[in-house]
Amino acid sequence: MTKYIWRVKTRLPERYLTPCKVLARGKMNTCLVEFEDGYQVTTSRNYVMKWETMQRKLAKRSLKKSDISKNSNA
């Protein structure tokens, strides 16, 4: 099963960046999400992000920051 991350702070801010799994996908871009502690919530699929996607975004950010610091030191 694909790993997901809860990616929003506005709804359930205490769950921000918490691993979860999508149990079911519904109509109108909704899904049933379950966290590791068993808590379940129905929400928009925009509120979760695949684990691999989050890792790629973080890697890109770190590359951009290192490029910026190299250019400022030159």
Secondary structure as UniProt FT lines:
FT   STRAND          4..6
FT   HELIX           13..15
FT   TURN            16..17
FT   STRAND          19..25
FT   TURN            28..29
FT   STRAND          30..35
FT   TURN            36..37
FT   STRAND          40..44
FT   HELIX           45..47
FT   STRAND          48..50
FT   HELIX           51..73
//
